[in-house]
Amino acid sequence: MNNYIEIKKQILDKIKAYDTIMIHRHVRPDGDCIGSSFGLRDILRTSFPEKKVYSVKGNDQADYLDFLGSEDEVNEEEYENALVIVVDTSTGDRISGENYKLGKEIIKIDHHIETDPYGNINYVREDYPSTTLLIMDFFKTFENELKMTKEGAKALYVGTITDTGRFRYSSVDGNSLRLAGDILDYGIDTEELFVNLYVREKNILKLQGYVLRHFKTTKNGVSYIYISKRLRNRFKVAHSDASSLVSALDNIKGSLIWILFIEAGEGIRVRLRSRYLSIVEVAQKFNGGGHAQASGASVRNKKEMKKLIYEADKLLESFKAQEGDKV
């Protein structure tokens, strides 16, 4: 397609055709899915005030993003003849809220590796480092018809900086920065935003200290830490805050893959990160997926956890054999 313009036109036409629009995101929310949901909600409400537009509340929340606002409580009957837009969600089983199936049509807007085209329209751009930038690109394409407020721009910027690692990841290019600049032009208070995102309570920092004292590293340089429920309770840290501590392991010299395992109700959740090489293939072997250098997975027990570490270590051994040691 010519710069994807045709599929973007299809999406805008569908939006215009429906009176009610439900925006869903993925389970275990992060900055990108919440930012995409709230940013798109703001664009559609501001551009089409006569429409009912909802960011549908999921069963799980990300408390650290409360400063962006709140999701909407929606009744089942409101889905009748509604358009459902699912943002930042690669597979149908990760969509938060079963009611999305009650809508008349589904549009998928995402930037993850395509494995499940569950929408009637699937707009997937793996070349974008965040879905929020994909939403901003959509907005810019039709800026003569669409409007956005400062609050919507703030939500998009939050999703952008969190999913790009504050613009450090290799997926960031000139287009990413230009779109981010367009978002900033709405007058966002970046100091306040960064305080909300990155200033932490003392108990979280104490758990981070535990992580730095107790992480382990394999022979080939995979660094990892396991955080149990008991440990989280000891430090009084929420699951989402503990999960974010994967970034505490991102600057260990010689460690090109780092992994955080965190005990959850259904097993053990896994957050995998890397530099120079892709780890999404490892994640896909363990009920997960995501991006080349930032993926998620899940294992049932510590035996599977050891298998995942082994797979990651083999991958890194092969990479170093071909590319040599990297910092």
N, C-alpha and C positions, 0 to 999 in steps of 0.2 A: 504494500500500500504506500501511496505517496505521503511519507512522513506520518503514517497512521491517521491521516486526516479523515478518511472515510469511516473508520470505526469510531472515532471521536464524534463525528456527526451523527452516527447511529445512536450513540449514548445520549447526546443532547436531545435528539428527537424523542427518544423514549422518556427522558425526564420531562419534556414539555407535554407529552401525551398523558401523563398520570397526575392525578390530584393528590395521591398519597404516596410518599416515598419512605421506605424503611432502610436505614443504613446499619448493617451488621459488621462486626469485626471478629477477630479470632479470640479463642480462649487464652487465658493467661496473658492479659493485655500488656502492651509495651507502648513506648512513646509514639511509634509510627502508626500503629493501628488506631490509637485514641486520637492522635493528631489528624490522621486522615479522615476519621469519622466526624470529628468536631469541625474540621476545616471545611469539608464538603457540606456538612449540615449548614454552616454559616453561609456559604456561597449560595446554596439553593434557597434558603429562607430569605436571604437578602435580595436575591434576583427574582424570586417567585413568591412574594408574600402571601399569595392566595392559596398556596399549596400547604399541605400538612407534611412536614419533614421531621423525621425522628432519628436520633442516634440511639439505637435500641440498647437498653441496659442488659448486660450479661450477668451470669451467675457469679463471676469473679471480677474483682476490681483491682486497680493499681493505685493505691492510696497516694503515692508520691506525685501523681498527676492530678490530684484534686483541684489544684490551683487553676486548671484549665476550665473547670465547670463540671457539670454532671450529665449523665446519660438520661434517657427518657424511659419512663415506665409506659409500656404499650400493651393494650388488650388484644387478644387473639382476633376478635371480630374486626379490628381496624386493618387487618391484613387483606381483607376482601378487596379484590381489584387494585391491590397495591403493587408498586414496583419495588423490588428489593435490590439494593446495591451492597455487595459484600466487598470490603476493602482489606487489603494487606493479608489475605488468607489464601494459602496455596491449595489446600485440599478441603473438601466438603466436611470431613469429620472434625475439622478444627474450627468450624464456624460456631460462634457463641450464640446459643439460643436456637432451639429446634423450630421455632415459629417461622423462621425464614422460608421454610418450605411451603408456607401458606400463601405466599405472595403469588401474583399472576405470572410475573417474569423475574428473572434474576440476571443482574449484571455483575460480573467479576472484574474488579480493578486491582491489580497486584503487580509486584515486581520480583516475586520469587521464581525459581525454576519451575516451569510448567509441568505438572504431573497429573492434574485433575481439572479438566475444563468443565466445571460443573454449571457454568452460567449459560443462559441463552445467548448472551454476548460475553465474550471473554477478552478483556483488554489487559494483556500481560506484557510488561516491558522489563526484561531482565537486565537491560542496559541502564536502568535507573537505580540509584542506590537507596531510594526510599519511595514508598507509595505517596507520601506527602508531596514530593517533587513531581510525581506523576499527576497528582491532583492539580498542582500549581501549573503544570504545563497545559493541562486541559483548560484551566481557567484562562490562561494567556491566549490560547487558541481562539477562544470566543469572548475575549474581554470587552468587545463592543456590545455583547448581550448580557454578560454576567457581571455581578457585583460581589464585593467581599468587604467585610469590616476588619478593623484592627484585631478583634478577638479571633476571627477566623485565621488571619495571617499568623497570629501568635501560636495557634494550635499547629499549623503547618510547619512553622519554624521549629517547634519542639520535636515533632516527628523527624524532621530533617537532621537536626544536630544529634539526636540520640541514635538514629539508624546509620549515620555516617561516622560515628565515633568522633563527633566534632570535626568533621571533614578530613579525617586522617586515613580512611580506608581507601584502598586502591580503586574502588568502584567510582570514586568521586572524580569528575572531569570538569572541564570548563563550563559545560551546560549546567551542571549541578550548581556551580557557584553563581552563575548568572541568574538562575531561577531563585536561589537563596537570596541574592541581592534584591530581586524584585519583591520578595516577601518582606525583607527588612525595610523597604521603602514605605511600608505602612506605619512606621514609627514605633516598632517594638522596643520595649525597655529590656535590652539583653542582659543588663546586670541583674535586674530582678528575676528574670527568667533563669539565669544560671544559678542564682541563690536557691531558687525553688527546686532545681534539679539536682544540684551537686553539694550543697551544704548539708551535712549529715548529723544525726544525733550521735552522742558519745557512745551509746551501746553498739551502734553499727560500726563505728570506727574501732571499737574494742574487738568485735568479731573479725574485722578486717585484719587486725593485728594477729589474732589467732590463726587466720588463714596464712599470713606471711610467715608465721613461725612453724607451721605444721604441714605445709604443702610438700608433696613428694615429686620426684622427677625420675623418669625412666632412663634407661641406658642411652637412648637416642635423643632424649631431650623433651619428652612430653611431661609437662608439669600438671599436677592435678590435686584436687582437694575434695573430700567428702564432708558434707554438712548434714548431720542428722537432725531430726526433730528435737531430740533432747538437747543438742548443742544450741539450736535456735532458741529454744525455751530458756536455756541457761542465760543467754545474752539478751533475751526479750526482743528478738528481731523477727519481723514479718518475713514470710516466704519470698515476696517480691524484692525486699531489700537485701536479703541474703543472696538471692540469685544474681543481683547486680554486682556482687563481689568477684565475679569471674574476671572483671577488669583489673582486679588487684594483681593478677598474675601475668599481665600483658607486657611487662618490660623486663623479663628475666633473660639475661644474655644466654644465647645458645638454645633457648626453649622456643621453638617455632610453633608448637601446638600447646594450648593450655585448656584445661577442662575443669568445670565445676559440676560436681554431682550433689544433688540436694534431695533429701528424702521428702517424699510427698505422700498423700493419702493413697494414691494408686500405684506406688512403686518409687522409683528414683528418677527424677528429671535430670536431664543432662544439658549443659551449655558448653558448646565447643567453639573455640576461636583459634585462629592461626594467622601467620603472616607468610607470604611468599608462595604457599601451597594451598590447595583446596582440601577441605575436610568434609565437604557435604556428602561425599560418597560413603564415608564412615557413618555419618548420621543416618543416611538412608538404610543402612544395614540394621539399624537399631530403632526402627519406628519413627524416624525423624526426617529432617530435610532443612531447607533454608537457603543460605547463600554460600558461595565458595569458601569464604573465610569467617563466616558467622552462622552457625547452625544450632539446631536443637534436636534432642532425641529423648528416648526414655528406655530404661531397663527395669526389669522386674525385681532384681536382687543383686547382691554384691558379686555373685558368680558372673552374671552378665556384665556387670560393671568392669570386672577384670578382663573380660573378653573384648570390650570396647577399648580399654586402655591398650591391650595387646594389638588390636587392629590399627589404632592410631600410631603406636610405636613402630609397627612394620611399615606403615606409610611414610613416616618421617625417616626411617632408615633408608628406604628406597630413594626418597628425595635427596637426602644428603649424599648418597652414593653417586647420584647423577650430577648434582649441582654443587657439591662441596659444602663445607660448613658456612652458615650465614649467621649473622647476629640475631 
